Amino acid sequence: MTEPVLVVDDLHKSFRSVEAVAGIGFHIDPGETYGLLGPNGAGKTTTISMIAGLLAADSGSITIAGEPMTPTAIHVRSHLGLVPQDLAIYPDLSARENLAFFGRLQGLHGHRLRARVTELLEVVGLSDRAKSRTKEFSGGMKRRLNIAIGLLHEPALLILDEPTVGVDPQSRNAIVDSVARLAGEGMAVLYTTHYMEEAHRLCDRIAIVDDGAIRAEGTAGDLIGLMGGVDEVRLTGTGDVAAAAAALEALPGVSGVVATGEELEVHVSDGPHAIAGLVTAAGAAGLSLSDVEVTRPTLEAVFLHLTGKGLRD
């Protein structure tokens, strides 16, 4: 059985009277992308800083590729690639020159360095701009280069902290595609983002963090299931609304009906498949429909339910 690349166990960190991290624990397997979601001040940055060895934990443990990580650990850092929100590139150097410089800092030289630089320029979609100075790059291109720098030494674990903030849609798609490819090749990825659709698309498992603790963890489907797995079907029409409501409440799979004016809000499992039966029953009960709308639970709804906060609060 393959061992996890990252194991975080019962981490605690306080700053004076403020407990920033209160017992966080999780693991990431090879080839797995793990999402860390939480509002500002939830403890995400403190957690990442401890995992990267930039900050000492008050208690708890972190192991990367089987080795303990602490601020004084040196060798274990070779297993880790950190891509922070702040850009770490030299504007007067070209993309290729930036990668060559940082590659030498990682101990790469000669043919291996040149091959790795060429490979990563292709991975992040910058091969055609390899010789351009990075001060001429868009924000999205700079972030893609930042990711390439974090990958130079082929780390077992890549930490990406908000890698798509403030970039154009094309660059966002390129970054997300690159991350998906890396995970497919066996790299473990720890990913924080403000974009729910990114988390849903990329992350095999997601932890929702608030007040320094993990409030829920699982696949996107698992988390959405916390809302009860119930869809909302809204029927709008004229006629005998009360009779239609009674008829709908008697149908299998319907857990509740709320009548408001000319609208019926129906709570039902598997809304898309239930629509035909709902429409038929409502019509037979005397309701003439003008509109039907299905709303399914989302990751954002789960987040708001668990934290009571927007992701950007």
Phi, psi and omega in degrees: 000132182290133179281149176299147176284319180236132173232119177248124186233112170051052180286137174228141175207127177236149174240103188056242184268000184260121176270102184282323179230125190235065175091035180287138176209136176193173176221160177228128180271163175303136179077005181258138172254120185248124182264139177243108183245137177185154177292167176303135181086007183283341182113004182297310183296319178297318179298313180297321180297322178289320179297323181279358179078016180271346185215136180278138175281148173290323176200168184098179183217156177225129172234138177237122183053038177083359182248139181290137178255126173220167178300339180263354180288135182251303186298324183298335181295339179292343178274354191242135170243123182246123177243097184282170176296321180286134181290138179236071179222159179261117188295333182271359175260153176286171177300316180294320180293322176300313181295320179295320180296308182292329176297320179294325176297333179271003177091011178272144181211164170058221185299319182299318179295313181298318180294320181294319178298313180298318180297316184287328174299325177288317182301318183263009174071035181239017182302322182284350178242022185302326184264359181279142176291140190288346176292347177269356185280153170287168179301320179294320178295321178296320180292324178294322177293322178301320178294318179300321179299319180292343183261354189307317186267016177053061183290155175285331180231129176246124176258122179243112182258104180051058187288347184246012180294129174074018180249163182287159183303323180297316179291324176302313180297321180295319180294314181298318178297321179296318180295318179299321179294318181298316179296323178296337179267006173104000180281139173276136184231130171254119193234123171249141181204155172266355186260111183299322182294329176294314180299317181296319184285320191264322196272129175290320174224153183227136173249128175265119187249135174207141180053038174078009182224156176277119182274331178197153181212144176157187174291166177303321178296319178300314183293318178297328178297339178295340178278004178098357179064026184254129176267161177245123175249123181254119179252128179242133180182185180238157180124210184274087183295319182296317180294321179296319180298317180295320180294321181290323180298335182276352182283145176295141178090347179272123182257353179177151177224130177241123180259127178223106181061242181261014182244144172240122177259112187251125176263119189212148174283139178054065182309312183303321181281340183273347188304312185302314180294322179294316181296317180298314182294319180295318179295319180294334180273000175103017179257125177265109189278140174244342181201145176225130182224135179247130175239124180257150177301146181235165176299325179295322178296321177297315181301312180295323179296320185279326186253337184071016185224151169286156183297335182260005180296000000 
